[in-house]
Amino acid sequence: MKTKFDIGDFVDSLTIPAATEALVARMRARRQSMNITQKDLASRSGVSYASVRRFELLGEISLQSLLKIAMALDCLEDFNMLFRLPAVTNLKDL
């Protein structure tokens, strides 16, 4: 049973827990579609099995380990999309 509440449960807004959950789900789906076990992913990525497992269970992982996993799943390039859009500081700029 879920014991913690996320504001995203009540308001249509992306939150860190929701983004984490979605990221984990996409990574797990990618791993499974490639027929790779958690242990295989750990071996291919150089990330410990415990870290892979913790990421899939709790969403906790270091950035370096996440990048290694992304490389092992052939999606490291996806990280190039982060922070590409300029920050909006004034609505007149839109």
BELGI-V932900 format. One record per residue. N is the residue number from 1. RES is the residue in one small letter. SS is DSSP state (alpha for helix, beta for strand, coil for the rest). PSI is psi in whole degrees, -180 to 180 (* if undefined). OMEGA is omega in degrees with one decimal (* if undefined). Layout:
# BELGI-V932900
n=N res=RES ss=SS psi=PSI omega=OMEGA
n=N res=RES ss=SS psi=PSI omega=OMEGA
This chain:
# BELGI-V932900
n=1 res=m ss=coil psi=138 omega=-179.7
n=2 res=k ss=coil psi=123 omega=-178.4
n=3 res=t ss=coil psi=-18 omega=178.9
n=4 res=k ss=coil psi=143 omega=177.7
n=5 res=f ss=coil psi=148 omega=178.0
n=6 res=d ss=coil psi=137 omega=-179.4
n=7 res=i ss=alpha psi=-28 omega=177.4
n=8 res=g ss=alpha psi=-16 omega=175.6
n=9 res=d ss=alpha psi=-21 omega=-173.7
n=10 res=f ss=coil psi=-25 omega=-176.0
n=11 res=v ss=coil psi=141 omega=179.0
n=12 res=d ss=coil psi=85 omega=-178.0
n=13 res=s ss=coil psi=135 omega=177.5
n=14 res=l ss=coil psi=130 omega=179.1
n=15 res=t ss=coil psi=167 omega=178.9
n=16 res=i ss=alpha psi=-47 omega=178.0
n=17 res=p ss=alpha psi=-40 omega=179.9
n=18 res=a ss=alpha psi=-42 omega=178.5
n=19 res=a ss=alpha psi=-40 omega=178.3
n=20 res=t ss=alpha psi=-47 omega=-179.6
n=21 res=e ss=alpha psi=-42 omega=179.5
n=22 res=a ss=alpha psi=-40 omega=178.6
n=23 res=l ss=alpha psi=-46 omega=178.7
n=24 res=v ss=alpha psi=-44 omega=-179.3
n=25 res=a ss=alpha psi=-42 omega=179.1
n=26 res=r ss=alpha psi=-41 omega=179.3
n=27 res=m ss=alpha psi=-44 omega=-179.9
n=28 res=r ss=alpha psi=-44 omega=179.5
n=29 res=a ss=alpha psi=-41 omega=178.6
n=30 res=r ss=alpha psi=-46 omega=179.2
n=31 res=r ss=alpha psi=-47 omega=-177.6
n=32 res=q ss=alpha psi=-37 omega=179.1
n=33 res=s ss=alpha psi=-24 omega=177.9
n=34 res=m ss=coil psi=5 omega=-178.7
n=35 res=n ss=coil psi=46 omega=179.4
n=36 res=i ss=coil psi=129 omega=175.9
n=37 res=t ss=coil psi=168 omega=176.3
n=38 res=q ss=alpha psi=-40 omega=179.6
n=39 res=k ss=alpha psi=-40 omega=176.4
n=40 res=d ss=alpha psi=-42 omega=179.5
n=41 res=l ss=alpha psi=-41 omega=177.9
n=42 res=a ss=alpha psi=-45 omega=-179.4
n=43 res=s ss=alpha psi=-44 omega=-178.3
n=44 res=r ss=alpha psi=-33 omega=-174.1
n=45 res=s ss=alpha psi=-20 omega=-174.9
n=46 res=g ss=coil psi=11 omega=177.0
n=47 res=v ss=coil psi=140 omega=-177.8
n=48 res=s ss=coil psi=150 omega=177.1
n=49 res=y ss=alpha psi=-40 omega=-179.9
n=50 res=a ss=alpha psi=-38 omega=179.4
n=51 res=s ss=alpha psi=-41 omega=177.2
n=52 res=v ss=alpha psi=-46 omega=-179.2
n=53 res=r ss=alpha psi=-45 omega=179.5
n=54 res=r ss=alpha psi=-39 omega=177.8
n=55 res=f ss=alpha psi=-46 omega=-179.4
n=56 res=e ss=alpha psi=-29 omega=-179.6
n=57 res=l ss=alpha psi=-42 omega=-171.6
n=58 res=l ss=alpha psi=-12 omega=-177.9
n=59 res=g ss=coil psi=19 omega=-178.2
n=60 res=e ss=coil psi=127 omega=179.1
n=61 res=i ss=coil psi=153 omega=175.5
n=62 res=s ss=coil psi=157 omega=179.0
n=63 res=l ss=alpha psi=-44 omega=-179.7
n=64 res=q ss=alpha psi=-42 omega=179.0
n=65 res=s ss=alpha psi=-39 omega=178.3
n=66 res=l ss=alpha psi=-40 omega=177.5
n=67 res=l ss=alpha psi=-39 omega=177.5
n=68 res=k ss=alpha psi=-41 omega=177.5
n=69 res=i ss=alpha psi=-44 omega=178.8
n=70 res=a ss=alpha psi=-40 omega=178.9
n=71 res=m ss=alpha psi=-42 omega=180.0
n=72 res=a ss=alpha psi=-28 omega=179.3
n=73 res=l ss=coil psi=11 omega=177.7
n=74 res=d ss=coil psi=44 omega=176.3
n=75 res=c ss=coil psi=28 omega=177.6
n=76 res=l ss=alpha psi=-34 omega=-179.3
n=77 res=e ss=alpha psi=-27 omega=179.9
n=78 res=d ss=alpha psi=-28 omega=-178.6
n=79 res=f ss=alpha psi=-19 omega=177.4
n=80 res=n ss=alpha psi=-16 omega=179.4
n=81 res=m ss=alpha psi=-17 omega=-179.4
n=82 res=l ss=coil psi=136 omega=173.6
n=83 res=f ss=coil psi=22 omega=-179.3
n=84 res=r ss=coil psi=-34 omega=-178.4
n=85 res=l ss=coil psi=140 omega=178.2
n=86 res=p ss=coil psi=146 omega=178.1
n=87 res=a ss=coil psi=135 omega=176.9
n=88 res=v ss=coil psi=119 omega=179.6
n=89 res=t ss=coil psi=-13 omega=-179.3
n=90 res=n ss=coil psi=129 omega=-179.1
n=91 res=l ss=alpha psi=-24 omega=178.3
n=92 res=k ss=alpha psi=-24 omega=-179.3
n=93 res=d ss=alpha psi=-18 omega=-178.9
n=94 res=l ss=coil psi=* omega=*
